[in-house]
């Protein structure tokens, strides 16, 4: 009886771990799409709305889903405090929420480089930087979708099958 209960617990735990790993693979493309939408909204606010950066960030924090809404809210708060530069506010906000994102180091570098140019030039140069960032995010999204297609089902199966293997080895 105890062996069956133990086996069930092992199967449930390893299957759950496999599904959690697959969830991270599916969250990455979704968050990259959200980032692209945020960049498009930021571009519209800068180009057509002539909105100051802190107000644009505040608007984005209300439009986006968590954890990106937290990122833009933190960014807007840091800008409003006036104690820091735009680059430092961007980097600090990015580092603060990075653990809650499913993104990779490459995306961190893309966003960090974008933060270095943010607010340093006229709106047309800023638009070019946003377009460049969106192109990089598009490339990363394509890669994320490929990885999701290749590995998501495998992660789910691997979780279940590793549980079965563990049970067989313990019996």
Rosetta blueprint (number, residue, H / E / L):
1 X L
2 X H
3 X H
4 X H
5 X H
6 X H
7 X H
8 X H
9 X H
10 X H
11 X H
12 X H
13 X H
14 X H
15 X H
16 X H
17 X H
18 X H
19 X H
20 X H
21 X H
22 X H
23 X H
24 X H
25 X H
26 X H
27 X H
28 X H
29 X H
30 X H
31 X H
32 X H
33 X H
34 X H
35 X H
36 X H
37 X H
38 X H
39 X H
40 X H
41 X H
42 X H
43 X H
44 X H
45 X H
46 X H
47 X H
48 X L
49 X L
50 X L
51 X L
52 X L
53 X H
54 X H
55 X H
56 X H
57 X H
58 X H
59 X H
60 X H
61 X H
62 X H
63 X H
64 X L
65 X L
66 X L
67 X L
68 X H
69 X H
70 X H
71 X H
72 X H
73 X H
74 X H
75 X H
76 X H
77 X H
78 X H
79 X H
80 X H
81 X H
82 X L
83 X L
84 X L
85 X L
86 X H
87 X H
88 X H
89 X H
90 X H
91 X H
92 X H
93 X H
94 X H
95 X H
96 X H
97 X H
98 X H
99 X H
100 X H
101 X L
102 X L
103 X L
104 X L
105 X H
106 X H
107 X H
108 X H
109 X H
110 X H
111 X H
112 X H
113 X H
114 X H
115 X H
116 X H
117 X H
118 X L
119 X L
120 X L
121 X L
122 X L
123 X H
124 X H
125 X H
126 X H
127 X H
128 X H
129 X H
130 X H
131 X H
132 X H
133 X H
134 X H
135 X H
136 X H
137 X H
138 X H
139 X H
140 X H
141 X H
142 X H
143 X H
144 X H
145 X H
146 X H
147 X H
148 X H
149 X H
150 X H
151 X H
152 X H
153 X H
154 X H
155 X H
156 X H
157 X H
158 X H
159 X H
160 X H
161 X H
162 X H
163 X H
164 X H
165 X H
166 X H
167 X H
168 X H
169 X H
170 X H
171 X L
